[in-house]
Structures are given as C-alpha cells and as structure tokens.
Amino acid sequence: MPEMEIKRTNFFDGQFLKQGEFLDLDAYHRHMRRRFLYLLFDKSGVIQSAAGDLALSVENTLLKTVRVKAGVAIGKNTDQVEAKEIVLRTDQIVDVSGTALGAADTAILSIHYGELPGDPSSQGGVTGDTRIREQALIEVHKNTVPAVAANGEPYIRLGAVDQNMNLVNPPPRDVSFIQTALIAATPAISLSPNVITVGTTGDVIITAAGGLDLTGLLAADVVVSGGLTRNAVTPISSTSARVNVTANTAGPQTITVKGVVGNITVGAGLSISGFGKVDQPGGDTTFEINGTGFAGATQVSFTKAGGGLTAPVPLAAGNVTATVLSVPLASIPDDAIVGPVQVQSGALTTTSVGNATPPPKVTNLPALPVTTVQRGTPLTLNGFRFVAPIHIRLMRGAPAVEIMHKQSPPGGTFPVAGESIAADGKTLVVMIPSTLAAGACEVRVENDGGNIVAGPLTVTL
C-alpha cells in the first residue's frame, strides 16, 4: 500500500470547527511520530534499554504461570508506514495452563499493540469516550506465532516455556534495534603493518573506512609522531594510500591522516644482550638468550667446533617471548662450543657480540648401571664443553651436601697432578680424594653456561 497523504489541519479566524478538524490534527501528529519510529527501528521487537525489559521468568511451576517484566516494544506496520510503541507499565503474570503441551511442544508468549476507548463523558448532553487507552496485549500460542493479531498489529515474540515450565534456551525472542543506516559512520584508518622495527625504512599501507576519502591524498594530509620520519605519500584509491616512513624511536607511535589517528608500534629491533645459565639441579633445564625483538618463528645456531655454526635449533612458541629465548638443554647440539650465537626471529637475524658458553654435557655416566670408582684414583668424564672456568662437585644426601668441590681458575684447585682438562673440551680427569668416605654420590659439572647433573657415582674404599 502506498504511503498515506501527509496533510495537517489549517486553522483560520471565523472557521467553524467540528470534530473532524481535531481528529485530523491528532491523526497528523500521531502518524508523524509513528512514521519516525518506523524509520528509526529495523523491525518489530523488544527495545532492550535494560536487560530485564519484557523478560520472562517462571512465576509458579505448579500453577503454570509466567511473569512478564515491564518494558517497551515496537510494532512495525508496513501497510501504514507506522511503528507503534507497546508499553507494558508493570509486570504481568500470565497463565499458560490453558495451552495443552506435549513433550515436543512449547508455549510461546507474545505481545502486541491494542487500543481501548475509555473515560466516557456526557457533558453537554452528548455521551462519548474522551480518551483512547493504548494497551500492551499479551497472548499465549502453541509452538508457532501468527504474523499479525486479529486487529492487524504484528505479534512480537517474548519467549517460550516447555511442558515442564522450563524457559526455552535460546528463547524465540524478537528484538528491535536502531537501523544502522541511520547512524553516521565514524571515520577510521587501519595501518599495515602496524608493527615495524627501529632503524628500518618501509611502506605502511593506510586503509580508510567510515567515509574517509583518500583520493588525491597529499603529503601535508599525513602527520607522523616524533618517533617516525615521513618520506613519501602515494595515494592508491579513495580508500587506500601508501606512506613511506623511517622508524627512529622504539615505542608507540601514530600516523594521522586528515585528522584521523592510526596507531603503530616501533619495536626495539632484534638484539642479544646476554645469556642465562642452566641450573639442572635447581630444576631449570633451559639455556636462556636475553635480548629484544624476539617474535614469531625463531631458531638459534651456536658456534660450531671446527668453524661455522651448528644446525639451527627451532624453538617452540612457548619458548619465545619478546625478551627471552629458552633453549632446552637437550636441544643444544653436541658440536656447540664457546662463541657467538646467531638468532633468526621472524624475518630478522642477529648475532651476539659476546660469546655464549653452552652448558657442559657428560656422556659416560649413565643413570644405570651406576659407575663405581675407588677413592684416591682418577675419575674420567667424557662429553662436551669442559672449558675453564669449570667446577666439578660430588654431592651426597638429601638435601644434597657437597663432599668434594674442585674448581679451575680463577683461584681454583684444578687441575693438579693426575688431573687434566682436554684442549678440545671433550675429556676431563679428576682425582677422587683418598680421604673421601665411601658411598653413593652424585656428580655435577658446571661451566659458564650452567650447572648439570652428570650422573650417579659410587665411591669405594
């Protein structure tokens, strides 16, 4: 049906006013308000200004009653190009016992607009109703809800209960929202990439939304914060452009396009600042590399015996943070020696300025069988990375007590006569003191890379 003609009452001096003039005046204002609501809301439904508006709760399971909370809904009538407000002023208790429900049935509660003449008057000898009372009419339906009520107004579903008086979840509820087309878009930009590295120069793609037009974008339209240098601006389309920047200062930065701000982070870059020791007896079995800029897929290569680098050690995501890489003790290659470490993280690669000392490894003291050595005789340890300064300890008891400690320079007592440390770091010979009490003990070896448990040992007389 086409929209009704829009006309309002016109008054003039000497006019003879009848009921029609006042009814037309009322109809005009009523229609224009409802027409505005029709344009404002997207469909018939509950206006959820608060969580409990027109919400259902079971009032009494035995009596089969449901409470409908007070609230407001909108009923849209396309034929009239109107939307009527449906106001339930106070909570209403609804009896659903008259709806015979089977195991698969539900009782659906709805609300719709209604009118009721009221406040009659007989002043002047003429009787008539002086008011029209607008109503919120609640009905109960079995399984389905018709599109419109008997008065032509649309039904709005509020929810449903099953035969056991359980609220159906999710409820079949109609909700009305303000039409998004009526809400002005907010201009915004996104930047890609939104993380760059200090000291680098590259392109950042600007993508506009919310009606921001980048057609013919000028360099003057793009302002960067102090940690960046803007080199060039190139428009691509009405919604995208390219800005070439140099990252000078680490930290949060901004690129502002025609007054709209976009955020970008300048990372500190990839760097290695130091190393943390393994402490296997203390429960720490990772060799740590400290630095900045670690992110994404990361692998570590140590200096290799004989020259070059070891095979890369890939790190699991849980072993990578922005400032610490944790290399599992078992993953350190046997041919790793003292020297610089190379880290490849994401698309960046860096090599440490200082040397890293991978922790020692002992290969000839298996957990079983237990190695036996006589006191006053040499104990030979085979393995890797026996490099000075180095500590060799024997521990006994629980908690473990140190019963022997030999330390290479500085200020140590190792090696002495009968003891040695191979130049290639693969063999270490230490004398077991003749005064040492016999019994089981544990061998520990420590260099600058960490403290490891070499294995069990039994000292005999």
C-alpha positions in Angstrom: 0.0 0.0 0.0 1.4 3.5 -0.9 2.1 5.9 2.0 -0.9 7.9 3.0 -1.1 11.6 2.0 0.6 13.8 4.6 -1.6 16.8 5.4 -2.3 18.7 8.6 -5.1 20.9 9.8 -5.1 24.6 8.9 -7.0 27.0 11.2 -8.2 30.5 10.4 -10.3 33.2 12.0 -14.0 32.7 11.7 -13.7 29.0 10.9 -16.4 26.7 12.1 -14.6 23.9 13.9 -16.1 20.4 14.0 -14.9 17.1 15.4 -13.1 16.2 12.1 -10.7 19.1 12.4 -9.5 18.0 15.8 -9.3 14.4 14.8 -7.2 15.3 11.8 -4.9 17.3 13.9 -4.5 14.4 16.3 -4.0 11.9 13.4 -1.3 14.1 11.8 0.9 14.3 14.9 0.3 10.7 15.8 1.1 9.5 12.3 4.3 11.6 12.0 5.6 10.3 15.3 4.9 6.7 14.4 6.3 7.3 10.9 9.5 8.5 12.5 9.7 5.4 14.7 9.1 3.2 11.6 12.2 4.7 10.0 14.2 4.6 13.2 13.9 0.9 14.1 14.8 -2.1 11.9 11.8 -4.4 12.8 9.1 -5.2 15.3 10.6 -6.3 18.6 11.5 -5.5 22.2 13.5 -2.4 22.9 16.2 -3.7 25.3 17.1 -0.5 27.1 17.7 -2.7 30.1 18.5 -6.4 30.4 15.2 -7.2 32.1 12.8 -5.3 29.7 9.9 -7.6 28.8 12.0 -10.6 30.0 10.2 -13.8 31.1 10.6 -15.8 34.4 8.6 -18.7 35.7 6.4 -17.4 38.5 4.8 -20.7 39.7 5.6 -24.1 38.2 2.5 -25.8 39.8 0.1 -23.1 38.7 1.9 -22.8 35.3 2.3 -19.0 35.5 4.9 -16.9 33.9 6.0 -13.3 34.9 6.5 -10.8 32.1 8.7 -7.9 33.2 7.7 -4.4 32.4 9.2 -2.8 29.3 8.7 -1.3 25.8 8.4 -2.9 22.3 7.9 -1.5 18.8 5.4 -2.9 16.4 6.0 -2.0 12.8 3.1 -1.9 10.3 4.3 -1.8 6.7 0.9 -1.0 5.3 0.6 2.1 7.4 4.3 3.0 7.4 4.0 3.3 11.1 5.6 1.8 14.2 3.6 1.8 17.4 5.0 1.9 20.9 3.8 -1.0 23.0 4.3 -0.1 26.7 3.9 -2.7 29.5 3.9 -0.4 32.5 4.1 -3.0 35.3 5.0 -6.7 35.5 2.2 -9.0 34.4 1.5 -12.6 35.5 0.4 -14.8 32.6 -1.4 -18.2 33.0 -0.2 -20.7 30.4 -2.1 -23.7 31.8 -4.8 -23.4 29.1 -2.2 -24.5 26.4 -2.0 -28.3 26.3 1.6 -29.1 25.7 3.2 -32.4 24.6 6.8 -33.4 25.1 8.0 -31.6 21.9 5.7 -28.5 22.4 6.3 -25.1 23.7 4.0 -22.3 24.9 5.2 -19.1 23.2 4.3 -15.7 24.8 3.8 -12.7 22.6 2.9 -9.1 22.9 1.2 -6.7 20.5 -0.4 -3.3 20.4 -4.1 -2.7 21.3 -6.5 0.2 21.9 -9.4 0.5 24.3 -11.8 3.6 24.4 -12.4 4.9 27.9 -13.2 7.8 30.2 -16.8 8.4 28.9 -18.4 11.8 29.4 -21.9 13.1 28.8 -21.2 16.8 29.3 -23.4 19.0 27.0 -25.9 16.2 26.7 -23.7 14.1 24.4 -22.2 10.9 25.6 -18.8 9.7 24.2 -15.4 8.3 25.2 -12.9 11.1 25.9 -9.8 9.0 25.7 -8.2 6.1 23.8 -6.2 3.9 26.1 -3.2 2.3 24.4 -2.6 -1.3 25.6 0.1 -3.9 25.7 -1.7 -7.2 25.0 0.0 -10.5 25.9 -1.1 -13.8 24.3 0.0 -17.4 24.6 0.4 -19.6 21.5 1.3 -23.2 21.0 4.5 -23.8 19.0 4.0 -21.0 16.4 3.0 -17.4 16.4 0.9 -15.9 13.6 2.3 -12.9 11.8 -0.4 -10.4 12.9 -3.1 -10.3 15.6 -6.8 -10.0 14.9 -6.5 -6.2 15.0 -3.8 -6.3 12.3 -1.0 -5.4 14.6 2.2 -7.5 14.4 2.9 -10.1 17.2 6.3 -9.8 19.0 7.6 -13.0 20.5 8.9 -12.6 24.0 10.0 -16.2 24.8 8.7 -19.7 25.5 8.3 -22.4 28.1 8.1 -26.2 27.7 5.6 -28.5 29.3 7.7 -28.7 32.4 7.7 -24.9 32.8 11.4 -24.6 31.8 12.3 -21.5 29.8 13.4 -22.4 26.3 17.0 -21.5 25.7 17.8 -19.8 23.5 14.4 -18.0 23.7 12.5 -17.3 20.5 12.6 -13.5 21.2 12.1 -10.7 18.8 14.4 -7.7 19.4 14.3 -4.3 17.7 17.4 -2.1 17.1 18.0 1.3 15.6 18.7 0.9 11.9 22.5 1.1 11.3 22.0 3.1 8.1 20.8 6.0 10.2 23.9 6.0 12.3 26.7 8.2 10.9 29.9 6.2 10.2 32.9 7.1 12.2 36.0 7.9 10.0 38.8 5.5 10.8 42.1 4.2 9.4 44.0 0.9 9.8 47.7 0.5 9.2 49.5 -2.5 7.7 52.0 -3.4 9.1 51.2 -1.9 12.4 54.5 -3.1 14.0 57.8 -2.0 12.5 61.4 -2.2 13.7 63.5 0.8 14.8 66.1 1.7 12.2 64.2 0.4 9.3 62.5 2.2 6.4 59.5 0.8 4.6 56.0 1.3 3.3 52.9 1.3 5.5 49.5 0.8 3.8 46.7 3.1 5.0 43.2 1.8 4.6 40.3 4.2 5.3 36.8 3.4 6.5 33.7 5.3 7.7 33.5 7.7 4.7 37.1 9.0 4.9 38.2 9.8 1.3 41.9 9.4 0.4 41.5 10.4 -3.2 44.5 12.7 -4.1 46.0 12.4 -0.6 48.7 15.0 -0.1 51.9 14.7 2.0 50.5 17.5 4.1 47.5 15.4 4.9 49.6 12.8 6.7 51.3 13.7 10.0 53.6 11.2 11.9 54.6 11.3 15.5 58.1 12.2 16.6 59.5 8.6 16.5 58.9 8.4 12.8 60.1 10.3 9.7 57.6 10.6 6.8 59.4 10.2 3.5 56.7 10.0 0.8 52.9 9.7 0.4 51.3 7.9 -2.5 47.5 7.8 -3.0 46.2 4.4 -4.3 42.5 4.7 -4.3 39.7 6.5 -2.5 40.1 4.1 0.5 43.9 3.4 0.5 47.2 5.1 0.3 50.9 4.3 0.9 53.2 6.2 3.3 56.9 5.5 3.4 58.4 6.0 6.9 61.6 5.6 8.7 61.4 4.3 12.3 63.7 6.2 14.6 62.5 5.6 18.2 61.1 2.5 19.8 57.6 2.6 21.4 54.0 3.5 20.5 53.8 6.0 17.5 50.9 7.5 15.4 50.2 8.2 11.8 47.4 10.8 11.4 45.5 11.1 8.1 43.2 14.1 7.7 42.8 14.3 11.4 42.1 10.6 11.9 44.7 8.8 14.1 46.1 5.4 13.4 48.4 3.6 15.9 51.7 1.9 15.0 54.3 0.3 17.2 58.1 0.6 16.6 59.8 -2.4 18.1 63.3 -2.2 19.6 64.7 -4.4 16.9 66.4 -7.8 17.2 69.3 -7.8 19.6 71.1 -10.1 22.0 72.1 -8.6 25.4 73.3 -11.7 27.4 72.8 -15.3 28.4 71.3 -17.1 31.4 72.7 -20.3 32.9 71.2 -23.7 33.1 70.6 -24.9 36.7 69.6 -28.5 36.2 69.9 -29.4 39.9 67.6 -26.5 40.7 65.0 -27.6 38.2 65.9 -25.1 35.4 66.9 -27.0 32.2 66.8 -24.2 29.7 69.7 -22.1 28.4 68.4 -18.5 28.1 69.3 -15.9 25.5 68.3 -12.4 26.6 67.6 -9.6 24.2 64.8 -7.7 22.4 62.5 -8.1 19.4 62.1 -11.8 19.5 58.8 -12.8 17.9 57.3 -15.4 15.6 59.2 -18.4 14.3 62.6 -18.4 15.9 65.7 -20.6 15.7 69.1 -20.5 17.3 72.5 -21.5 16.0 75.6 -21.9 18.2 79.3 -21.6 17.2 80.4 -25.0 15.9 83.5 -26.9 16.7 85.8 -26.7 13.7 84.2 -23.4 12.5 80.9 -22.0 11.3 77.5 -22.5 13.0 75.7 -25.6 14.3 72.5 -26.8 12.7 69.7 -24.4 13.7 67.7 -25.3 16.9 64.0 -24.4 16.2 62.2 -23.1 19.3 58.6 -23.9 20.3 56.3 -20.9 20.6 56.2 -21.3 24.4 59.9 -20.8 24.5 59.8 -17.4 22.8 59.0 -14.1 24.5 59.8 -10.6 23.3 62.9 -10.5 25.5 63.9 -14.1 26.4 64.6 -17.3 24.3 64.6 -20.5 26.3 66.7 -23.3 24.6 66.0 -26.7 26.1 69.2 -28.3 27.5 68.6 -31.5 25.4 68.3 -29.4 22.2 71.8 -27.9 22.4 73.9 -29.6 19.7 76.9 -31.7 20.8 79.2 -29.8 18.5 78.3 -26.4 20.0 81.3 -24.6 21.6 82.1 -21.3 23.2 81.4 -18.5 20.7 78.8 -16.1 19.3 75.2 -17.2 18.9 73.0 -16.4 15.9 69.3 -15.9 16.3 66.8 -15.8 13.4 63.4 -14.5 14.6 60.6 -13.7 12.2 62.3 -12.1 9.2 65.2 -10.7 11.2 68.6 -12.2 12.0 71.2 -11.1 14.5 74.5 -12.4 16.0 75.6 -11.8 19.6 78.6 -9.5 20.1 79.8 -11.5 23.1 80.4 -15.2 23.4 78.0 -17.7 24.8 79.2 -20.8 26.7 76.8 -23.7 26.2 76.5 -25.9 29.4 78.7 -29.0 29.7 77.5 -32.4 28.7 78.7 -35.8 30.2 78.2 -38.9 28.1 79.8 -41.7 30.2 77.9 -41.6 33.5 74.6 -43.2 32.6 71.9 -43.5 35.3 72.2 -47.3 35.1 74.4 -49.1 35.8 75.9 -46.9 38.5 79.6 -46.1 37.8 82.0 -47.2 40.6 85.3 -45.5 41.3 87.9 -46.2 44.1 88.9 -43.3 46.3 92.3 -42.0 45.6 92.0 -42.9 41.9 91.1 -40.8 38.8 87.5 -40.4 37.5 87.4 -39.8 33.8 84.4 -37.8 32.4 83.8 -37.8 28.6 81.5 -35.4 26.9 81.5 -31.9 25.6 82.3 -28.3 26.7 84.6 -29.0 29.6 86.0 -25.5 29.5 87.5 -23.3 32.1 86.4 -21.9 34.4 84.8 -25.2 35.4 83.6 -26.7 38.7 83.4 -30.4 39.5 81.4 -31.4 42.6 80.3 -34.5 44.3 77.1 -34.3 46.3 75.6 -36.7 48.8 72.4 -37.0 50.8 69.0 -35.3 50.8 69.2 -32.4 50.8 72.4 -32.8 48.8 75.6 -31.8 50.7 78.8 -31.0 48.9 81.5 -33.5 49.7 84.0 -32.5 47.0 84.5 -29.3 45.0 87.3 -28.8 42.5 87.5 -25.6 40.6 89.6 -24.5 37.7 91.0 -20.9 37.5 90.4 -18.4 38.8 91.6 -19.3 42.3 90.8 -23.0 41.9 92.4 -26.3 42.8 92.0 -28.0 39.5 93.9 -29.4 37.7 96.6 -30.8 39.9 98.9 -33.8 39.5 96.9 -36.7 37.8 94.1 -34.3 36.7 93.6 -32.8 33.3 91.2 -31.0 31.0 91.5 -31.7 27.3 92.1 -28.8 24.9 89.0 -29.8 22.8 86.8 -29.8 25.9 85.8 -33.4 25.5 87.6 -35.1 28.3 88.1 -34.2 32.0 90.0 -36.3 34.6 89.6 -35.5 38.3 91.2 -37.3 41.2 88.8 -38.7 43.9 90.3 -37.7 47.3 91.7 -40.6 49.3 90.0 -39.2 52.4 86.5 -39.3 50.9 84.1 -41.6 52.7 82.8 -44.5 50.7 79.2 -44.4 49.4 76.8 -43.3 46.7 77.0 -39.7 45.4 76.1 -37.5 42.5 78.5 -35.9 40.1 77.8 -32.3 39.0 79.7 -30.3 36.4 79.4 -26.5 35.9 80.8 -24.1 33.4 79.8 -20.5 32.5 76.8 -21.9 30.6 75.3 -23.7 33.6 75.2 -26.5 36.2 74.3 -30.0 35.1 73.9 -33.4 36.8 76.4 -35.6 35.2 75.2 -38.9 36.8 75.4 -41.2 39.8 78.7 -42.5 41.2 79.6 -45.0 43.9 82.9 -44.3 45.8 84.6 -47.5 47.2 87.4 -47.9 49.6 
